[in-house]
Amino acid sequence: MQDNILFRTHVKDDDLSVLREILRSTEFFYDNEIDIAIELAEEHLLKGEEKSGYSFIIAEKEDIPIAFTCYGKIPGTQDSYDLYWIAVHEKHQGEGIGKTLLRKVEEKISDLFGRYIWVETSSRPLYNPTRKFYQRSGYRVTAELPNFYAMNDDKIIFVKRV
């Protein structure tokens, strides 16, 4: 399943359109959400990982990104990190790539002496598999903010101690 998949931690200029396509292919994200993800990648490109605060892990097959994650330390905290994005191109979902990416993020954060990973997601039915993915990976719901994204679209906040 994951044959010939390589992982890298830097964003290249020509990744931006491919990252956008990965997000679009999932059919989970609104256009404005996709724009935000690309802004984070652009910020990483412009300022670098340390100054931008955005770290990436990109999974690629035959030199083409097929999945990515973006995370970063939460400013003003001692050891908490946000997992901003994790997305796998729809053609590669179900291959364990998301699970591998999540494990790699957890390892990186642990190596940086991070102790908590926070994840926010939607309560929409479309996100049921996403919420189950986090729960199977050891994340627990710590808060639900009603109607946060829109009417009947709550923000669900997960946390995991690493």
N, CA, C and O of each residue as an XYZ file, in Angstrom:
648
protein
N       0.814     -1.192      0.000
C       0.000      0.000      0.000
C       0.861      1.262      0.000
O       0.647      2.164     -0.810
N       1.839      1.324      0.914
C       2.667      2.512      1.015
C       4.014      2.320      0.327
O       4.994      2.976      0.679
N       4.059      1.424     -0.650
C       5.296      1.219     -1.395
C       5.702      2.503     -2.101
O       4.862      3.220     -2.646
N       6.971      2.777     -2.084
C       7.546      3.917     -2.807
C       7.058      5.277     -2.326
O       7.123      6.246     -3.083
N       6.579      5.376     -1.112
C       6.157      6.668     -0.578
C       7.297      7.223      0.262
O       7.806      6.559      1.165
N       7.686      8.447     -0.051
C       8.726      9.149      0.693
C       8.087     10.299      1.449
O       7.038     10.810      1.057
N       8.728     10.699      2.535
C       8.223     11.794      3.360
C       9.296     12.862      3.461
O      10.475     12.563      3.651
N       8.871     14.116      3.332
C       9.797     15.241      3.469
C       9.149     16.318      4.320
O       7.934     16.337      4.512
N       9.993     17.219      4.830
C       9.504     18.215      5.783
C       9.632     19.649      5.268
O       9.574     20.592      6.057
N       9.799     19.823      3.991
C       9.860     21.183      3.459
C       8.883     21.309      2.283
O       8.620     20.351      1.557
N       8.368     22.506      2.130
C       7.448     22.812      1.047
C       8.246     23.411     -0.100
O       9.119     24.254      0.108
N       7.939     22.970     -1.301
C       8.568     23.514     -2.512
C       7.572     24.443     -3.211
O       6.361     24.326     -3.023
N       8.097     25.361     -4.014
C       7.238     26.299     -4.738
C       6.163     25.598     -5.553
O       5.011     26.029     -5.580
N       6.546     24.515     -6.217
C       5.577     23.848     -7.088
C       4.616     22.935     -6.334
O       3.779     22.279     -6.954
N       4.722     22.880     -5.007
C       3.788     22.081     -4.204
C       2.428     22.761     -4.043
O       1.416     22.082     -3.866
N       2.393     24.077     -4.102
C       1.173     24.796     -3.720
C      -0.057     24.335     -4.496
O      -1.105     24.085     -3.901
N       0.060     24.223     -5.806
C      -1.101     23.798     -6.599
C      -1.461     22.342     -6.309
O      -2.635     21.976     -6.350
N      -0.466     21.516     -6.020
C      -0.733     20.103     -5.726
C      -1.388     19.968     -4.348
O      -2.295     19.153     -4.178
N      -0.945     20.751     -3.368
C      -1.582     20.724     -2.058
C      -3.036     21.162     -2.163
O      -3.913     20.595     -1.511
N      -3.283     22.171     -2.983
C      -4.660     22.629     -3.214
C      -5.493     21.494     -3.816
O      -6.637     21.281     -3.414
N      -4.920     20.770     -4.775
C      -5.630     19.657     -5.409
C      -5.903     18.528     -4.409
O      -6.974     17.922     -4.441
N      -4.953     18.246     -3.533
C      -5.173     17.228     -2.502
C      -6.388     17.599     -1.667
O      -7.270     16.771     -1.443
N      -6.433     18.844     -1.205
C      -7.552     19.294     -0.375
C      -8.871     19.258     -1.141
O      -9.888     18.819     -0.604
N      -8.859     19.710     -2.369
C     -10.084     19.684     -3.189
C     -10.583     18.258     -3.397
O     -11.785     17.998     -3.336
N      -9.657     17.339     -3.642
C     -10.034     15.961     -3.962
C     -10.812     15.293     -2.827
O     -11.620     14.398     -3.075
N     -10.576     15.720     -1.591
C     -11.246     15.088     -0.452
C     -12.732     15.455     -0.387
O     -13.537     14.713      0.176
N     -13.084     16.597     -0.965
C     -14.451     17.135     -0.939
C     -14.937     17.419      0.485
O     -16.139     17.415      0.749
N     -14.000     17.664      1.392
C     -14.333     17.983      2.776
C     -14.293     19.482      3.052
O     -14.998     19.966      3.937
N     -13.481     20.216      2.310
C     -13.154     21.577      2.698
C     -13.823     22.620      1.808
O     -13.948     22.450      0.595
N     -14.247     23.703      2.451
C     -14.755     24.860      1.712
C     -13.581     25.560      1.042
O     -12.436     25.402      1.464
N     -13.864     26.334      0.000
C     -12.804     27.049     -0.720
C     -11.998     27.953      0.208
O     -10.774     28.020      0.092
N     -12.669     28.650      1.129
C     -11.931     29.549      2.028
C     -11.013     28.764      2.968
O      -9.961     29.271      3.356
N     -11.386     27.556      3.335
C     -10.514     26.724      4.167
C      -9.279     26.294      3.373
O      -8.164     26.287      3.895
N      -9.492     25.940      2.119
C      -8.371     25.556      1.254
C      -7.412     26.730      1.095
O      -6.194     26.559      1.140
N      -7.971     27.920      0.910
C      -7.133     29.125      0.793
C      -6.270     29.315      2.039
O      -5.103     29.691      1.932
N      -6.834     29.060      3.213
C      -6.081     29.209      4.458
C      -4.924     28.212      4.498
O      -3.811     28.569      4.883
N      -5.177     26.980      4.107
C      -4.109     25.963      4.103
C      -2.971     26.383      3.180
O      -1.798     26.228      3.518
N      -3.320     26.910      2.026
C      -2.294     27.340      1.074
C      -1.535     28.547      1.617
O      -0.332     28.669      1.389
N      -2.220     29.439      2.330
C      -1.540     30.580      2.960
C      -0.488     30.091      3.962
O       0.596     30.667      4.051
N      -0.801     29.043      4.708
C       0.175     28.507      5.667
C       1.392     27.946      4.936
O       2.528     28.134      5.371
N       1.146     27.263      3.832
C       2.263     26.726      3.031
C       3.096     27.868      2.448
O       4.324     27.789      2.424
N       2.435     28.927      1.978
C       3.155     30.090      1.436
C       3.991     30.756      2.525
O       5.130     31.158      2.283
N       3.425     30.869      3.719
C       4.142     31.460      4.853
C       5.389     30.619      5.181
O       6.460     31.160      5.458
N       5.231     29.306      5.144
C       6.353     28.387      5.370
C       7.430     28.600      4.301
O       8.621     28.633      4.610
N       7.003     28.742      3.053
C       7.947     28.979      1.955
C       8.684     30.302      2.128
O       9.900     30.378      1.948
N       7.935     31.339      2.478
C       8.482     32.692      2.569
C       9.426     32.863      3.755
O      10.513     33.420      3.606
N       9.020     32.389      4.928
C       9.777     32.649      6.156
C      10.547     31.448      6.683
O      11.412     31.597      7.546
N      10.244     30.267      6.179
C      10.850     29.051      6.720
C      10.027     28.501      7.867
O       9.118     29.155      8.378
N      10.362     27.308      8.252
C       9.592     26.609      9.291
C       9.631     27.336     10.632
O       8.595     27.564     11.256
N      10.829     27.695     11.065
C      10.971     28.270     12.408
C      10.269     29.619     12.541
O       9.522     29.831     13.496
N      10.498     30.534     11.598
C       9.910     31.880     11.700
C       8.419     31.891     11.398
O       7.679     32.694     11.967
N       7.970     31.012     10.513
C       6.538     30.980     10.187
C       5.741     30.279     11.284
O       4.577     30.603     11.519
N       6.375     29.317     11.952
C       5.666     28.540     12.963
C       4.865     27.383     12.383
O       4.143     26.702     13.110
N       4.988     27.156     11.076
C       4.233     26.097     10.406
C       5.190     25.020      9.910
O       6.067     25.271      9.084
N       4.996     23.827     10.434
C       5.801     22.677     10.026
C       4.953     21.774      9.146
O       3.756     21.610      9.380
N       5.571     21.198      8.149
C       4.873     20.321      7.208
C       5.559     18.979      7.125
O       6.777     18.877      7.273
N       4.775     17.961      6.889
C       5.278     16.665      6.453
C       4.473     16.332      5.204
O       3.243     16.291      5.232
N       5.177     16.101      4.130
C       4.531     15.831      2.846
C       4.891     14.413      2.415
O       6.062     14.036      2.366
N       3.856     13.641      2.106
C       4.049     12.289      1.573
C       3.998     12.401      0.057
O       3.087     13.008     -0.508
N       4.991     11.806     -0.589
C       4.989     11.867     -2.048
C       5.296     10.502     -2.647
O       6.005      9.674     -2.074
N       4.738     10.320     -3.802
C       4.950      9.101     -4.580
C       5.399      9.541     -5.958
O       4.728     10.338     -6.613
N       6.532      9.022     -6.396
C       7.104      9.400     -7.690
C       7.247     10.917     -7.803
O       6.924     11.517     -8.828
N       7.743     11.521     -6.713
C       8.022     12.967     -6.623
C       6.781     13.850     -6.682
O       6.902     15.055     -6.902
N       5.605     13.288     -6.493
C       4.373     14.076     -6.499
C       3.699     13.940     -5.140
O       3.433     12.824     -4.692
N       3.418     15.075     -4.470
C       2.725     15.003     -3.182
C       1.360     14.327     -3.324
O       0.597     14.607     -4.249
N       1.079     13.428     -2.377
C      -0.223     12.749     -2.363
C      -0.940     12.965     -1.026
O      -2.117     12.634     -0.890
N      -0.234     13.515     -0.052
C      -0.816     13.784      1.257
C       0.104     14.736      2.007
O       1.293     14.843      1.703
N      -0.462     15.422      2.987
C       0.384     16.309      3.803
C      -0.268     16.563      5.140
O      -1.458     16.323      5.345
N       0.549     17.053      6.033
C       0.082     17.533      7.312
C       0.829     18.828      7.636
O       1.970     19.036      7.223
N       0.152     19.677      8.380
C       0.737     20.944      8.836
C       0.427     21.060     10.325
O      -0.704     20.845     10.761
N       1.454     21.402     11.090
C       1.292     21.534     12.528
C       2.211     22.645     13.014
O       3.090     23.100     12.283
N       2.003     23.078     14.255
C       2.874     24.102     14.815
C       2.644     24.288     16.298
O       1.579     23.974     16.831
N       3.668     24.805     16.949
C       3.572     25.099     18.385
C       2.568     26.218     18.595
O       2.525     27.185     17.834
N       1.768     26.075     19.628
C       0.779     27.101     19.935
C       1.482     28.224     20.697
O       1.987     28.000     21.797
N       1.518     29.431     20.124
C       2.189     30.548     20.805
C       1.631     30.757     22.211
O       0.426     30.656     22.442
N       2.524     31.046     23.130
C       2.125     31.326     24.498
C       1.932     30.089     25.360
O       1.553     30.200     26.526
N       2.191     28.902     24.795
C       2.075     27.683     25.585
C       3.462     27.086     25.800
O       4.403     27.376     25.062
N       3.564     26.261     26.812
C       4.846     25.633     27.124
C       5.117     24.437     26.222
O       6.233     24.269     25.732
N       4.105     23.605     26.001
C       4.355     22.349     25.302
C       3.150     21.838     24.509
O       2.963     20.630     24.366
N       2.340     22.759     23.998
C       1.159     22.387     23.214
C       1.345     22.734     21.747
O       1.925     23.762     21.397
N       0.838     21.850     20.901
C       0.930     22.013     19.448
C      -0.438     21.844     18.828
O      -1.256     21.055     19.301
N      -0.683     22.597     17.760
C      -1.893     22.436     16.951
C      -1.572     21.562     15.755
O      -0.522     21.714     15.130
N      -2.468     20.652     15.439
C      -2.436     19.954     14.163
C      -3.433     20.705     13.293
O      -4.645     20.556     13.452
N      -2.911     21.520     12.365
C      -3.763     22.376     11.555
C      -4.438     21.618     10.415
O      -5.630     21.787     10.155
N      -3.657     20.785      9.747
C      -4.171     20.102      8.557
C      -3.598     18.709      8.458
O      -2.432     18.471      8.769
N      -4.432     17.802      8.022
C      -3.975     16.499      7.566
C      -4.927     16.117      6.439
O      -6.143     16.074      6.626
N      -4.368     15.845      5.286
C      -5.205     15.539      4.121
C      -4.484     14.536      3.230
O      -3.278     14.626      3.002
N      -5.254     13.590      2.741
C      -4.755     12.566      1.830
C      -5.590     12.634      0.559
O      -6.819     12.634      0.620
N      -4.927     12.690     -0.588
C      -5.646     12.721     -1.872
C      -6.617     11.554     -1.916
O      -6.294     10.444     -1.491
N      -7.802     11.814     -2.432
C      -8.855     10.790     -2.421
C      -8.426      9.505     -3.109
O      -8.925      8.438     -2.752
N      -7.533      9.563     -4.068
C      -7.064      8.354     -4.758
C      -6.220      7.466     -3.851
O      -6.021      6.286     -4.142
N      -5.719      8.038     -2.740
C      -4.823      7.289     -1.857
C      -5.402      7.087     -0.457
O      -4.706      6.609      0.439
N      -6.658      7.445     -0.268
C      -7.274      7.228      1.035
C      -7.476      5.734      1.260
O      -7.707      4.979      0.315
N      -7.389      5.322      2.509
C      -7.555      3.922      2.859
C      -6.279      3.106      2.763
O      -6.302      1.890      2.954
N      -5.161      3.768      2.466
C      -3.873      3.077      2.336
C      -3.015      3.194      3.594
O      -1.892      2.690      3.623
N      -3.529      3.851      4.630
C      -2.770      4.012      5.865
C      -1.838      5.211      5.873
O      -1.060      5.388      6.811
N      -1.912      6.041      4.826
C      -1.008      7.193      4.734
C      -1.328      8.234      5.809
O      -0.422      8.801      6.420
N      -2.611      8.481      6.034
C      -3.001      9.435      7.072
C      -2.518      8.991      8.442
O      -2.022      9.801      9.225
N      -2.661      7.720      8.726
C      -2.201      7.176     10.003
C      -0.692      7.335     10.139
O      -0.195      7.706     11.203
N       0.035      7.056      9.064
C       1.493      7.210      9.087
C       1.882      8.672      9.293
O       2.775      8.968     10.087
N       1.220      9.586      8.585
C       1.496     11.018      8.755
C       1.236     11.456     10.194
O       2.043     12.177     10.782
N       0.118     11.023     10.755
C      -0.208     11.405     12.124
C       0.848     10.888     13.094
O       1.261     11.610     14.001
N       1.284      9.658     12.914
C       2.330      9.091     13.767
C       3.630      9.889     13.636
O       4.311     10.130     14.632
N       3.977     10.302     12.407
C       5.190     11.082     12.195
C       5.091     12.445     12.879
O       6.068     12.918     13.460
N       3.926     13.074     12.815
C       3.724     14.358     13.502
C       3.896     14.159     15.004
O       4.578     14.945     15.661
N       3.284     13.114     15.548
C       3.396     12.860     16.982
C       4.853     12.650     17.385
O       5.285     13.147     18.425
N       5.607     11.923     16.577
C       7.024     11.699     16.869
C       7.807     13.008     16.824
O       8.629     13.267     17.704
N       7.558     13.840     15.799
C       8.270     15.133     15.687
C       7.967     16.008     16.899
O       8.872     16.599     17.487
N       6.695     16.086     17.266
C       6.310     16.930     18.399
C       6.931     16.397     19.692
O       7.408     17.173     20.519
N       6.924     15.106     19.860
C       7.563     14.505     21.037
C       9.058     14.824     21.064
O       9.606     15.134     22.122
N       9.715     14.751     19.916
C      11.142     15.084     19.826
C      11.414     16.539     20.200
O      12.508     16.871     20.657
N      10.411     17.413     20.006
C      10.534     18.833     20.351
C      10.087     19.100     21.793
O       9.925     20.253     22.196
N       9.891     18.036     22.558
C       9.437     18.109     23.949
C       8.013     18.640     24.073
O       7.627     19.169     25.115
N       7.233     18.492     22.993
C       5.814     18.798     23.066
C       5.097     17.693     23.815
O       5.482     16.527     23.741
N       4.054     18.066     24.536
C       3.320     17.051     25.302
C       1.879     16.915     24.861
O       1.269     15.867     25.071
N       1.320     17.949     24.253
C      -0.091     17.897     23.889
C      -0.268     18.281     22.424
O       0.357     19.219     21.930
N      -1.128     17.538     21.749
C      -1.497     17.866     20.376
C      -2.993     18.134     20.371
O      -3.794     17.308     20.808
N      -3.348     19.305     19.868
C      -4.741     19.739     19.800
C      -5.207     19.705     18.348
O      -4.488     20.119     17.439
N      -6.416     19.207     18.149
C      -6.998     19.090     16.814
C      -8.426     19.626     16.868
O      -9.187     19.315     17.785
N      -8.774     20.432     15.875
C     -10.140     20.938     15.767
C     -10.760     20.388     14.491
O     -10.116     20.329     13.444
N     -12.027     19.986     14.597
C     -12.727     19.518     13.406
C     -14.211     19.837     13.527
O     -14.684     20.293     14.567
N     -14.907     19.595     12.478
C     -16.323     19.921     12.374
C     -17.199     18.784     12.899
O     -16.792     17.623     12.913
N     -18.398     19.139     13.326
C     -19.372     18.137     13.763
C     -20.263     17.661     12.617
O     -21.106     16.786     12.814
N     -20.084     18.232     11.418
C     -20.940     17.817     10.299
C     -20.823     16.303     10.082
O     -19.751     15.734     10.293
N     -21.899     15.654      9.669
C     -21.864     14.203      9.424
C     -20.742     13.778      8.468
O     -20.202     12.680      8.599
N     -20.397     14.626      7.529
C     -19.305     14.338      6.605
C     -18.014     13.994      7.358
O     -17.195     13.212      6.874
N     -17.842     14.582      8.540
C     -16.619     14.415      9.328
C     -16.656     13.231     10.293
O     -15.730     13.061     11.086
N     -17.694     12.417     10.244
C     -17.743     11.232     11.113
C     -16.493     10.369     10.963
O     -15.905      9.991     11.977
N     -16.056     10.036      9.734
C     -14.835      9.228      9.609
C     -13.597      9.928     10.178
O     -12.708      9.275     10.723
N     -13.542     11.239     10.050
C     -12.412     12.009     10.585
C     -12.380     11.916     12.104
O     -11.330     11.670     12.697
N     -13.522     12.111     12.720
C     -13.573     12.036     14.188
C     -13.218     10.632     14.669
O     -12.501     10.477     15.657
N     -13.712      9.620     13.981
C     -13.387      8.235     14.350
C     -11.891      7.966     14.174
O     -11.291      7.252     14.977
N     -11.284      8.537     13.121
C      -9.846      8.404     12.880
C      -9.058      8.920     14.080
O      -8.136      8.258     14.556
N      -9.425     10.104     14.565
C      -8.713     10.668     15.712
C      -8.942      9.833     16.967
O      -8.010      9.599     17.738
N     -10.160      9.390     17.171
C     -10.448      8.586     18.360
C      -9.674      7.268     18.330
O      -9.125      6.855     19.351
N      -9.623      6.602     17.175
C      -8.855      5.358     17.044
C      -7.367      5.607     17.261
O      -6.633      4.695     17.642
N      -6.922      6.833     17.021
C      -5.506      7.187     17.172
C      -5.174      7.681     18.575
O      -4.062      8.150     18.816
N      -6.122      7.581     19.501
C      -5.857      7.932     20.888
C      -6.200      9.357     21.282
O      -5.850      9.791     22.379
N      -6.870     10.088     20.420
C      -7.286     11.451     20.745
C      -8.648     11.399     21.436
O      -9.478     10.543     21.131
N      -8.866     12.326     22.369
C     -10.157     12.360     23.055
C     -10.776     13.753     22.925
O     -10.078     14.766     22.884
N     -12.078     13.766     22.862
C     -12.806     15.031     22.756
C     -12.714     15.753     24.096
O     -13.015     15.182     25.145
N     -12.291     17.025     24.047
C     -12.218     17.810     25.281
C     -13.208     18.966     25.296
O     -13.515     19.516     26.354
N     -13.708     19.335     24.110
C     -14.673     20.438     24.064
C     -15.474     20.380     22.769
O     -15.017     19.888     21.738
N     -16.690     20.906     22.874
C     -17.540     21.097     21.704
C     -18.092     22.505     21.784
O     -18.719     22.879     22.775
N     -17.860     23.288     20.736
C     -18.337     24.666     20.687
C     -19.505     24.726     19.715
O     -19.310     24.611     18.505
N     -20.723     24.906     20.233
C     -21.905     24.847     19.382
C     -21.940     25.951     18.330
O     -21.588     27.101     18.592
N     -22.374     25.567     17.140
C     -22.595     26.506     16.030
C     -21.374     27.358     15.722
O     -21.516     28.490     15.259
N     -20.194     26.846     15.966
C     -18.961     27.620     15.797
C     -18.708     27.971     14.332
O     -18.468     29.134     14.009
N     -18.759     26.980     13.447
C     -18.462     27.212     12.030
C     -19.668     27.772     11.300
O     -19.535     28.613     10.410
N     -20.845     27.299     11.684
C     -22.113     27.726     11.088
C     -23.224     27.118     11.948
O     -22.956     26.339     12.862
N     -24.453     27.477     11.650
C     -25.563     26.891     12.379
C     -25.505     25.365     12.227
O     -25.405     24.848     11.114
N     -25.567     24.659     13.350
C     -25.511     23.185     13.384
C     -24.179     22.617     12.895
O     -24.113     21.463     12.470
N     -23.139     23.411     12.955
C     -21.793     22.938     12.607
C     -20.864     23.334     13.756
O     -20.250     24.401     13.753
N     -20.787     22.441     14.729
C     -20.006     22.692     15.934
C     -18.523     22.454     15.691
O     -18.143     21.712     14.786
N     -17.697     23.085     16.503
C     -16.268     22.788     16.524
C     -16.058     21.714     17.587
O     -16.463     21.873     18.738
N     -15.415     20.616     17.182
C     -15.060     19.537     18.099
C     -13.545     19.616     18.312
O     -12.777     19.597     17.350
N     -13.127     19.704     19.566
C     -11.708     19.828     19.887
C     -11.233     18.530     20.540
O     -11.784     18.075     21.543
N     -10.200     17.955     19.945
C      -9.566     16.743     20.441
C      -8.197     17.082     21.022
O      -7.595     18.092     20.658
N      -7.710     16.236     21.923
C      -6.356     16.383     22.447
C      -5.753     15.001     22.651
O      -6.457     14.025     22.915
N      -4.452     14.946     22.523
C      -3.701     13.724     22.834
C      -2.419     14.138     23.525
O      -1.750     15.083     23.108
N      -2.084     13.425     24.582
C      -0.793     13.642     25.229
C       0.206     12.681     24.611
O      -0.037     11.477     24.525
N       1.349     13.241     24.177
C       2.386     12.388     23.560
C       3.594     12.299     24.475
O       4.573     11.631     24.142
